[in-house]
């Protein structure tokens, strides 16, 4: 096994554990103890990795673990602040959203 393959296994285990910790904190209503910087690191890593995989591998998959993993409110709140963070508007988003995907029936 190459060193990168070992690192990917470690990443998978860390991501699984991170999700477990977050879900427990959310169930217990105890998110105040999670530093903002931790949330930023998780979202930054996930965003960059997802975008790279979609672009470089030219394939699409859900960014979430399942259809009920997040709510519409979760997505809109996160997306809105992500757009603000990089100085994009909903107009900019609409231009990207309308791009055809290889799996679209055109």
ChimeraX attribute file (.defattr): number of C-alpha atoms within 10 A of each C-alpha:
attribute: neighborCount
match mode: 1-to-1
recipient: residues
	/A:1	5
	/A:2	6
	/A:3	7
	/A:4	9
	/A:5	10
	/A:6	11
	/A:7	11
	/A:8	11
	/A:9	11
	/A:10	12
	/A:11	12
	/A:12	12
	/A:13	12
	/A:14	12
	/A:15	14
	/A:16	11
	/A:17	12
	/A:18	13
	/A:19	13
	/A:20	12
	/A:21	12
	/A:22	15
	/A:23	14
	/A:24	13
	/A:25	15
	/A:26	11
	/A:27	10
	/A:28	9
	/A:29	9
	/A:30	11
	/A:31	14
	/A:32	8
	/A:33	7
	/A:34	11
	/A:35	9
	/A:36	10
	/A:37	9
	/A:38	10
	/A:39	12
	/A:40	11
	/A:41	11
	/A:42	12
	/A:43	14
	/A:44	13
	/A:45	11
	/A:46	14
	/A:47	13
	/A:48	10
	/A:49	12
	/A:50	15
	/A:51	13
	/A:52	12
	/A:53	13
	/A:54	13
	/A:55	11
	/A:56	8
	/A:57	9
	/A:58	10
	/A:59	11
	/A:60	14
	/A:61	8
	/A:62	8
	/A:63	12
	/A:64	9
	/A:65	9
	/A:66	8
	/A:67	9
	/A:68	8
	/A:69	9
	/A:70	11
	/A:71	10
	/A:72	9
	/A:73	9
	/A:74	10
	/A:75	10
	/A:76	11
	/A:77	11
	/A:78	13
	/A:79	13
	/A:80	13
	/A:81	12
	/A:82	15
	/A:83	14
	/A:84	12
	/A:85	9
	/A:86	8
	/A:87	9
	/A:88	13
	/A:89	11
	/A:90	12
	/A:91	9
	/A:92	11
	/A:93	12
	/A:94	10
	/A:95	9
	/A:96	10
	/A:97	11
	/A:98	8
	/A:99	8
	/A:100	10
	/A:101	12
	/A:102	10
	/A:103	8
	/A:104	6
	/A:105	6
	/A:106	6
